[in-house]
């Protein structure tokens, strides 16, 4: 099996808290992340799990499994959050970048 392809976004704690609270698929809702630049590597390997990693205050905190890919939108469920303890400390950037967690 291929290693999971991921993208990493740097954001604020309250944005992550909002995703975890309001995007529950069990309530017929979902979370999304919009982007003008679509992550094409997700289309290259359909056997790999697509992940959306969140970094808060420079540290990778965890990821969501992406369940839907649309033109400018990545869709995921709050229940799919996987926390990462002692995540990497990285230099923040705007937008997103490809990322593979060193599991």
The 8 nearest C-alpha neighbors of each residue, nearest first, counted from 0:
[[1, 2, 46, 47, 3, 48, 44, 45],
 [2, 0, 47, 3, 46, 44, 48, 4],
 [1, 3, 47, 4, 0, 99, 48, 46],
 [4, 2, 48, 47, 49, 1, 5, 99],
 [5, 3, 49, 99, 50, 2, 48, 47],
 [6, 4, 50, 98, 49, 51, 99, 97],
 [5, 7, 97, 98, 51, 96, 52, 95],
 [6, 8, 52, 96, 95, 98, 53, 51],
 [9, 7, 95, 53, 54, 10, 52, 94],
 [10, 8, 54, 55, 53, 91, 7, 92],
 [9, 11, 55, 8, 54, 14, 12, 53],
 [12, 10, 14, 13, 55, 15, 9, 56],
 [11, 13, 15, 14, 55, 16, 10, 56],
 [12, 14, 16, 15, 11, 17, 10, 18],
 [15, 13, 17, 16, 12, 11, 18, 10],
 [14, 16, 18, 12, 17, 13, 19, 11],
 [15, 17, 13, 19, 14, 18, 20, 12],
 [16, 18, 14, 20, 15, 19, 21, 13],
 [19, 17, 15, 16, 22, 20, 21, 30],
 [20, 18, 77, 16, 17, 21, 22, 15],
 [21, 19, 17, 18, 16, 22, 23, 77],
 [20, 22, 18, 17, 23, 19, 30, 28],
 [23, 21, 29, 30, 77, 28, 18, 76],
 [22, 24, 77, 25, 28, 26, 29, 76],
 [23, 25, 28, 27, 26, 29, 76, 22],
 [24, 26, 23, 27, 28, 78, 76, 22],
 [27, 25, 24, 28, 23, 22, 29, 21],
 [28, 26, 24, 25, 23, 29, 22, 76],
 [29, 27, 24, 22, 23, 26, 30, 25],
 [30, 28, 22, 76, 24, 23, 75, 31],
 [31, 29, 22, 75, 76, 74, 18, 77],
 [30, 32, 74, 73, 75, 72, 33, 29],
 [31, 33, 73, 72, 34, 74, 30, 71],
 [34, 32, 72, 71, 73, 31, 35, 74],
 [33, 35, 71, 36, 72, 37, 32, 94],
 [34, 36, 71, 37, 33, 70, 72, 94],
 [37, 35, 34, 38, 71, 39, 94, 95],
 [36, 38, 39, 35, 71, 34, 70, 72],
 [39, 37, 40, 41, 36, 6, 97, 42],
 [40, 38, 41, 42, 37, 43, 36, 44],
 [41, 39, 43, 42, 38, 44, 4, 97],
 [42, 40, 39, 43, 38, 44, 49, 4],
 [41, 43, 40, 39, 44, 45, 38, 68],
 [44, 42, 40, 41, 45, 39, 46, 47],
 [45, 43, 46, 42, 47, 41, 40, 1],
 [44, 46, 47, 42, 43, 41, 48, 49],
 [47, 45, 44, 1, 48, 0, 3, 43],
 [48, 46, 3, 1, 45, 44, 2, 49],
 [47, 49, 3, 50, 4, 46, 64, 45],
 [50, 48, 4, 65, 5, 64, 3, 47],
 [51, 49, 5, 64, 65, 63, 62, 52],
 [50, 52, 6, 63, 62, 5, 7, 64],
 [53, 51, 62, 7, 61, 6, 50, 8],
 [54, 52, 8, 61, 7, 59, 60, 62],
 [55, 53, 59, 9, 58, 60, 57, 8],
 [54, 56, 58, 57, 11, 10, 12, 9],
 [55, 57, 58, 54, 11, 10, 9, 12],
 [56, 58, 89, 88, 55, 91, 54, 90],
 [59, 57, 88, 54, 55, 87, 56, 86],
 [60, 58, 54, 86, 87, 53, 61, 55],
 [59, 61, 83, 54, 86, 53, 82, 58],
 [62, 60, 82, 83, 81, 52, 53, 59],
 [61, 63, 52, 51, 81, 80, 53, 50],
 [62, 64, 80, 51, 79, 50, 65, 81],
 [63, 65, 50, 79, 49, 66, 75, 51],
 [64, 66, 75, 50, 49, 74, 67, 63],
 [67, 65, 75, 74, 64, 68, 76, 73],
 [68, 66, 74, 65, 73, 69, 75, 72],
 [69, 67, 73, 72, 74, 70, 66, 65],
 [68, 70, 72, 71, 73, 67, 74, 37],
 [71, 69, 72, 68, 37, 35, 73, 34],
 [72, 70, 34, 33, 35, 69, 37, 73],
 [71, 73, 33, 69, 32, 70, 34, 68],
 [72, 74, 68, 32, 31, 67, 33, 69],
 [75, 73, 31, 67, 66, 30, 65, 72],
 [76, 74, 65, 66, 30, 29, 31, 64],
 [77, 75, 29, 78, 24, 79, 23, 30],
 [76, 78, 19, 23, 22, 79, 80, 18],
 [79, 77, 76, 80, 23, 24, 19, 22],
 [78, 80, 63, 77, 76, 64, 81, 75],
 [81, 79, 63, 78, 62, 77, 82, 61],
 [80, 82, 62, 61, 63, 79, 83, 64],
 [83, 81, 61, 60, 80, 84, 62, 63],
 [84, 82, 61, 60, 86, 85, 81, 59],
 [83, 85, 86, 82, 60, 61, 59, 87],
 [84, 86, 83, 87, 60, 59, 58, 88],
 [87, 85, 59, 84, 83, 58, 60, 88],
 [86, 88, 59, 58, 89, 85, 57, 60],
 [87, 89, 58, 57, 86, 59, 90, 54],
 [90, 88, 57, 91, 87, 58, 59, 54],
 [89, 91, 57, 92, 88, 58, 9, 56],
 [92, 90, 57, 89, 9, 93, 56, 54],
 [93, 91, 94, 90, 9, 95, 8, 96],
 [94, 92, 95, 91, 9, 8, 96, 10],
 [93, 95, 8, 92, 96, 9, 34, 7],
 [96, 94, 8, 7, 6, 93, 97, 92],
 [95, 97, 6, 7, 98, 8, 94, 92],
 [98, 96, 6, 5, 7, 95, 99, 4],
 [97, 99, 5, 6, 7, 96, 100, 4],
 [100, 98, 5, 4, 101, 3, 97, 2],
 [99, 101, 102, 98, 5, 3, 87, 86],
 [100, 102, 99, 87, 98, 86, 2, 3],
 [101, 100, 99, 83, 2, 86, 3, 87]]
